[in-house]
Amino acid sequence: MAPAIDQPMRLLCIIPISTTGMTDDLTRICPSTATLQITFVDGRDLDDCPPCIENHTQAISSTNAVLPRAIEYISTYSPHAVLVCCFSDHPLVYALGERYGDEVPVTGIFQAALQEATASGGKFGIVTTSTSWEQPLKDSVDDLGFGAYSTGVAATGLSPLELESLDRDVVTNRIATSSKPLINNGAESIILGCAGMAALEDDILSALPPSIKTIDGVRSGMTILSRRVEETALTKPAVKGPALVSPRRGDFNIENLS
């Protein structure tokens, strides 16, 4: 599925949690443009959708809760691509990818950030939220083939909800402090390991050494998917090159989620 060359691309961004603060932030900092029409859908009012995702069990719960809503939206409005806005190897990426294949390109902000961080061959570090994410993210980086470029994963000890509720300076300083060992280990870029950090990116960048860049997976995902859809529209049939990270679960099955 691809837009006519002179039509805006329709991008569906899914925030697979039930709280709405992150949706509000991303809607504000990522507005639609003349060439990119962005719609944000989250898990609000879904009884089984967690308010935040701090482990793989919650990621599975959020997938089970949000998947029907995502399918309904895609069936009704026919977006050209889908971005899952949770910084993890989230099962919703695979569930949608299996269902739609090349018809509707799907990626997650985690996969997109890794691609951007390594595009020029440089090393990266990831700053995440709670300590429970450190090992799973390290494992996922390795599983997706990016381990050689990683200087590690550092947790701030904050929950995704605290990124919104605590004083902005407190959160920014915590992220900058957590970045230091990653930079000392050779990181040239710091990946913001939660969609909720996107609203703080300018402050975080100012708190880091001038040579270090930040990578926001939401922005990375929008760029990668826009490029993929544009290539598809220009070439027809769809380009099947390495525009997106391939799922590591070759036998992933939607029915196995629960």
Secondary structure by P-SEA (a helix, b strand, c coil): ccccccbbbbbbbbccccccaaaaaaaaaccccccbbbbbbccccccccccccccaaaaaaaaaacaaaaaaaaacccccccccccccccaaaaaaaaaccccbbbbcaaaaaaaaaacccccbbbbbccccaaaaaaaaaaaacccccccbbbbccccccccccccaaaaaaaaaaaaaaaaaacccbbbccccccccaaaaaaaaccccbbbbbaaaaaaaaaaaaaaaaaacccccccccccccccccccccccc
